[in-house]
């Protein structure tokens, strides 16, 4: 129900843009407000669907690693083809009609989710419900903070997201705009997404034979090293290779984080845990954006790459020294309570 309500509200916030455009007229503040409103609803739906993955895994008789691998790869596929489809639709039917297609996508999601029948996907037992949304949020925060592994992963994820997301959203757009080749930004983002798809899918066969801890440390280290190499501002083909490498090595991190949440939280707390972990990552990105703007103005693009990549390499070194990450490789079941 949370997934369906979230998608319904998101669909309404998207549909409001063409409606207002045809009636009162759009302004920048109105567009910004509606975009922010839609962004408020989306994470709840994502958290709800992720919370159902363990039950779906048991029903399908899969392993959690396989489920998480396919789930994250699917997300990367959508990230890859979504902007392309949007661009084609805008060019053929116009921006306003494209927003109606987007709203229809949310409706399609509602219809699909309505047919899901999984243990634990319905209304929770009364004794497991939080007293209020505020109390539920605090419960989730306390649970994540008191669980050493989840707390560590949340802090690592926040730091990496704050350092890396501005590269995609701020540094690269500025760089390619200065080169007067903004179309190349799309190529770089495509390379990242393709790498992410391959990396996510590769995680499932790798998980039984490799340490999740080592995969994660390797991913963070290579991410930082590849970013540091980008500080040389090499030719486009080198940037594409580095971007693909970043997506490839970091693709398994999402499935690993999902695995940790699923195996270190009880069924009745999972929604709150996933919500906290998701929202902390969402909050970290804008903090990075705020810092990167002045860095670009003061230091330039190359030095900004260095300033962002060195801390990520240091985070990888810290990860290698954290004993708590060894818990990623200890056998657990999704019903365990930590």
C-alpha positions as CSV (number, residue, x, y, z in Angstrom):
1,X,0.0,0.0,0.0
2,X,2.8,2.4,0.8
3,X,4.3,1.8,-2.7
4,X,1.0,2.4,-4.4
5,X,0.2,5.5,-2.4
6,X,3.7,6.9,-3.0
7,X,3.4,6.3,-6.8
8,X,-0.1,7.8,-6.9
9,X,1.1,11.0,-5.2
10,X,4.2,11.1,-7.5
11,X,1.9,10.7,-10.5
12,X,-0.2,13.6,-9.3
13,X,2.8,15.8,-8.8
14,X,4.0,15.1,-12.4
15,X,0.5,15.5,-13.9
16,X,0.1,18.8,-12.2
17,X,2.8,20.4,-14.3
18,X,1.0,20.1,-17.7
19,X,-2.3,20.9,-16.0
20,X,-0.9,24.1,-14.6
21,X,0.8,24.9,-17.8
22,X,-2.5,24.7,-19.7
23,X,-4.4,26.8,-17.1
24,X,-2.6,29.2,-14.8
25,X,0.8,29.1,-16.5
26,X,4.1,27.8,-15.3
27,X,6.8,29.7,-13.5
28,X,10.2,28.5,-12.3
29,X,9.1,28.5,-8.6
30,X,6.1,26.4,-9.4
31,X,8.1,23.9,-11.4
32,X,10.7,23.7,-8.6
33,X,7.9,23.2,-6.0
34,X,6.3,20.4,-7.9
35,X,9.6,18.7,-8.6
36,X,10.4,18.9,-4.8
37,X,7.0,17.5,-4.0
38,X,7.4,14.6,-6.3
39,X,10.9,13.9,-4.8
40,X,9.3,13.7,-1.3
41,X,7.1,10.8,-2.4
42,X,9.5,8.7,-4.5
43,X,11.8,7.4,-1.7
44,X,8.8,5.9,0.3
45,X,7.9,3.8,-2.7
46,X,11.4,2.7,-3.3
47,X,11.9,1.7,0.3
48,X,8.6,-0.2,0.3
49,X,9.5,-2.2,-2.8
50,X,13.0,-3.0,-1.4
51,X,11.4,-4.1,1.9
52,X,9.5,-6.8,-0.1
53,X,12.6,-8.3,-1.7
54,X,13.4,-10.9,1.0
55,X,9.8,-12.3,0.9
56,X,10.0,-12.3,-2.9
57,X,13.3,-14.1,-2.7
58,X,11.8,-16.9,-0.6
59,X,8.8,-17.2,-2.8
60,X,10.9,-17.4,-5.9
61,X,13.3,-19.8,-4.1
62,X,16.2,-17.6,-5.1
63,X,19.2,-16.5,-3.0
64,X,19.3,-13.0,-1.7
65,X,22.5,-12.2,-3.6
66,X,20.8,-13.1,-6.9
67,X,17.7,-11.1,-6.1
68,X,19.7,-8.0,-5.1
69,X,21.9,-8.4,-8.2
70,X,19.0,-8.4,-10.6
71,X,17.2,-5.7,-8.7
72,X,20.1,-3.2,-8.8
73,X,20.9,-4.1,-12.5
74,X,17.3,-3.4,-13.4
75,X,17.6,0.0,-11.7
76,X,20.7,0.7,-13.8
77,X,19.0,-0.3,-17.0
78,X,16.2,2.2,-16.2
79,X,18.8,4.9,-15.5
80,X,20.4,4.1,-18.8
81,X,17.3,4.0,-21.1
82,X,15.0,6.4,-19.2
83,X,16.7,9.7,-20.2
84,X,17.0,8.5,-23.8
85,X,13.3,7.6,-24.0
86,X,12.5,11.0,-22.4
87,X,14.6,12.8,-25.0
88,X,13.0,11.0,-27.9
89,X,9.5,11.7,-26.5
90,X,10.2,15.4,-26.0
91,X,11.4,15.6,-29.6
92,X,8.4,13.8,-31.0
93,X,5.4,14.7,-28.8
94,X,6.7,17.7,-26.8
95,X,7.7,18.2,-23.2
96,X,4.1,18.6,-21.8
97,X,2.9,15.3,-23.4
98,X,6.1,13.6,-22.2
99,X,5.1,14.4,-18.6
100,X,1.8,12.6,-19.2
101,X,3.7,9.5,-20.3
102,X,5.8,9.8,-17.0
103,X,2.6,10.0,-15.0
104,X,1.3,6.9,-16.8
105,X,4.5,5.1,-15.8
106,X,3.6,5.7,-12.2
107,X,0.1,4.4,-12.8
108,X,1.5,1.3,-14.5
109,X,3.7,0.7,-11.4
110,X,0.6,0.9,-9.2
111,X,-1.2,-1.7,-11.3
112,X,1.7,-4.1,-11.2
113,X,2.2,-3.7,-7.4
114,X,-1.5,-4.2,-6.8
115,X,-1.1,-7.9,-7.9
116,X,1.8,-8.6,-5.6
117,X,1.0,-11.3,-3.0
118,X,3.8,-11.9,-0.6
119,X,4.1,-12.8,3.1
120,X,4.5,-9.6,5.1
121,X,3.5,-7.3,2.2
122,X,0.1,-6.5,3.6
123,X,-0.9,-4.4,6.6
124,X,1.5,-5.1,9.5
125,X,0.4,-6.7,12.7
126,X,-0.8,-4.1,15.2
127,X,1.9,-4.8,17.8
128,X,4.6,-4.2,15.1
129,X,3.3,-0.8,13.9
130,X,5.0,2.4,15.1
131,X,2.9,4.8,17.1
132,X,3.3,7.4,14.4
133,X,5.5,8.3,11.4
134,X,7.8,10.3,13.7
135,X,8.1,7.5,16.2
136,X,8.8,5.1,13.3
137,X,11.5,7.3,11.9
138,X,13.2,7.5,15.3
139,X,12.9,3.7,15.7
140,X,14.6,3.3,12.4
141,X,17.4,5.7,13.3
142,X,18.0,4.0,16.6
143,X,18.1,0.6,15.1
144,X,20.5,1.6,12.4
145,X,22.7,3.5,14.8
146,X,22.8,0.6,17.4
147,X,23.7,-1.9,14.7
148,X,27.4,-1.6,14.1
149,X,27.4,-2.9,10.5
150,X,24.4,-0.8,9.3
151,X,25.7,2.3,11.0
152,X,29.1,1.8,9.4
153,X,27.6,1.2,5.9
154,X,25.3,4.2,6.3
155,X,28.3,6.5,7.1
156,X,30.4,5.1,4.3
157,X,27.6,5.5,1.8
158,X,26.9,9.0,2.9
159,X,30.5,10.0,2.5
160,X,31.0,8.4,-0.9
161,X,27.7,9.7,-2.2
162,X,28.6,13.3,-1.0
163,X,32.0,13.1,-2.8
164,X,31.0,11.2,-6.0
165,X,27.5,12.4,-6.9
166,X,28.7,16.0,-7.6
167,X,31.0,14.6,-10.2
168,X,28.1,13.4,-12.3
169,X,25.8,16.3,-11.6
170,X,28.1,19.3,-11.4
171,X,31.8,18.7,-12.4
172,X,31.2,16.8,-15.7
173,X,28.4,19.2,-16.9
174,X,30.7,22.2,-16.2
175,X,33.6,20.5,-17.9
176,X,31.8,19.5,-21.1
177,X,30.0,22.9,-21.2
178,X,33.4,24.6,-21.2
179,X,34.5,22.3,-24.1
180,X,31.3,23.3,-25.9
181,X,30.5,19.6,-26.2
182,X,27.6,19.0,-23.8
183,X,26.4,15.9,-25.8
184,X,29.5,14.1,-24.5
185,X,28.1,14.2,-21.0
186,X,25.4,11.7,-22.1
187,X,28.1,9.3,-23.3
188,X,29.9,9.4,-19.9
189,X,26.6,8.8,-18.0
190,X,25.8,6.0,-20.4
191,X,29.3,4.4,-19.8
192,X,28.6,4.6,-16.0
193,X,25.2,3.0,-16.3
194,X,26.5,0.2,-18.6
195,X,29.3,-0.5,-16.2
196,X,26.8,-0.5,-13.3
197,X,24.6,-3.0,-15.1
198,X,27.5,-5.4,-15.7
199,X,28.8,-4.9,-12.2
200,X,25.4,-5.6,-10.6
201,X,24.8,-8.7,-12.6
202,X,28.3,-10.0,-12.0
203,X,27.8,-9.8,-8.2
204,X,25.4,-12.8,-8.1
205,X,28.0,-15.3,-9.4
206,X,30.8,-13.6,-7.5
207,X,29.1,-13.5,-4.1
208,X,29.5,-17.3,-3.3
209,X,33.2,-17.3,-4.1
210,X,34.4,-13.9,-3.1
211,X,34.3,-11.9,0.1
212,X,31.6,-9.2,0.2
213,X,33.9,-7.1,2.4
214,X,36.8,-7.3,-0.1
215,X,34.5,-6.5,-3.1
216,X,33.3,-3.4,-1.2
217,X,36.8,-2.2,-0.3
218,X,38.0,-2.8,-3.9
219,X,35.0,-0.9,-5.3
220,X,35.6,2.2,-3.1
221,X,39.3,2.2,-3.8
222,X,39.0,1.8,-7.6
223,X,36.3,4.5,-7.6
224,X,38.7,7.0,-6.0
225,X,41.6,6.0,-8.1
226,X,39.6,6.4,-11.3
227,X,38.4,9.8,-10.2
228,X,41.9,10.8,-9.5
229,X,42.9,9.7,-13.0
230,X,40.1,12.0,-14.4
231,X,42.0,14.9,-12.8
232,X,44.4,14.7,-15.8
233,X,41.4,15.6,-18.0
234,X,42.3,12.9,-20.6
235,X,40.7,12.4,-24.0
236,X,37.0,11.4,-24.1
237,X,37.7,7.7,-24.8
238,X,39.8,7.5,-21.6
239,X,37.1,9.2,-19.6
240,X,34.6,6.7,-21.0
241,X,36.8,3.8,-20.0
242,X,37.3,5.2,-16.5
243,X,33.6,5.9,-16.2
244,X,32.7,2.4,-17.3
245,X,35.3,1.0,-14.8
246,X,33.7,3.1,-12.0
247,X,30.3,1.7,-12.8
248,X,31.6,-1.8,-13.1
249,X,33.4,-2.0,-9.7
250,X,30.7,0.0,-7.8
251,X,27.8,-2.0,-9.3
252,X,28.0,-4.7,-6.5
253,X,27.9,-2.1,-3.7
254,X,24.1,-1.7,-3.9
255,X,23.4,-5.4,-3.7
256,X,25.8,-5.7,-0.8
257,X,24.1,-2.9,1.1
258,X,20.7,-4.5,0.4
259,X,22.0,-7.8,1.7
260,X,23.2,-6.1,4.9
261,X,19.8,-4.4,5.5
262,X,17.9,-7.6,4.8
263,X,19.9,-9.9,7.0
264,X,20.4,-7.5,9.9
265,X,16.9,-6.3,10.4
266,X,13.7,-8.2,11.5
267,X,10.7,-8.2,9.1
268,X,8.7,-5.7,11.1
269,X,11.6,-3.2,11.2
270,X,12.8,-3.6,7.6
271,X,10.8,-0.7,6.1
272,X,12.1,1.7,8.7
273,X,15.7,0.5,8.3
274,X,15.6,0.7,4.5
275,X,13.9,4.2,4.7
276,X,16.7,5.5,7.0
277,X,19.5,4.0,4.9
278,X,17.9,5.4,1.7
279,X,17.2,8.9,3.1
280,X,20.7,9.3,4.5
281,X,22.2,8.7,1.1
282,X,19.7,11.1,-0.5
283,X,20.6,13.7,2.0
284,X,24.4,13.4,1.3
285,X,24.2,14.3,-2.4
286,X,22.9,17.9,-2.0
287,X,25.6,18.5,0.7
288,X,28.2,17.5,-1.8
289,X,26.7,19.8,-4.5
290,X,26.9,22.8,-2.1
291,X,30.6,22.2,-1.5
292,X,31.6,21.5,-5.1
293,X,30.3,24.7,-6.6
294,X,32.8,27.0,-4.7
295,X,35.5,24.4,-5.2
296,X,35.1,24.6,-9.0
297,X,35.2,28.4,-8.8
298,X,38.3,28.5,-6.6
299,X,40.3,25.5,-7.8
300,X,39.2,24.6,-11.2
301,X,38.0,21.3,-12.6
302,X,41.3,19.3,-12.3
303,X,41.9,20.3,-8.7
304,X,38.3,19.6,-7.8
305,X,38.7,16.1,-9.1
306,X,41.7,15.6,-6.8
307,X,39.9,17.2,-3.9
308,X,37.0,14.8,-4.3
309,X,39.0,11.6,-5.1
310,X,41.6,11.7,-2.3
311,X,39.0,11.4,0.5
312,X,37.4,8.4,-1.3
313,X,40.8,6.6,-1.5
314,X,41.2,7.4,2.3
315,X,37.7,6.0,2.9
316,X,38.8,2.7,1.2
317,X,41.8,2.5,3.5
318,X,39.6,3.1,6.5
319,X,37.2,0.3,5.3
320,X,40.1,-2.1,5.1
321,X,40.9,-1.5,8.7
322,X,37.3,-1.9,10.0
323,X,36.7,-5.4,11.6
324,X,32.9,-4.8,11.5
325,X,32.8,-5.2,7.8
326,X,33.7,-8.8,8.2
327,X,30.1,-9.4,9.3
328,X,29.2,-9.0,5.6
329,X,30.6,-12.5,5.1
330,X,29.1,-14.3,8.1
331,X,26.2,-16.5,7.2
332,X,22.9,-15.0,8.3
333,X,19.2,-15.3,7.4
334,X,16.8,-12.4,6.6
335,X,14.8,-13.2,9.7
336,X,17.7,-12.8,12.1
337,X,17.5,-9.9,14.5
338,X,20.7,-8.1,15.3
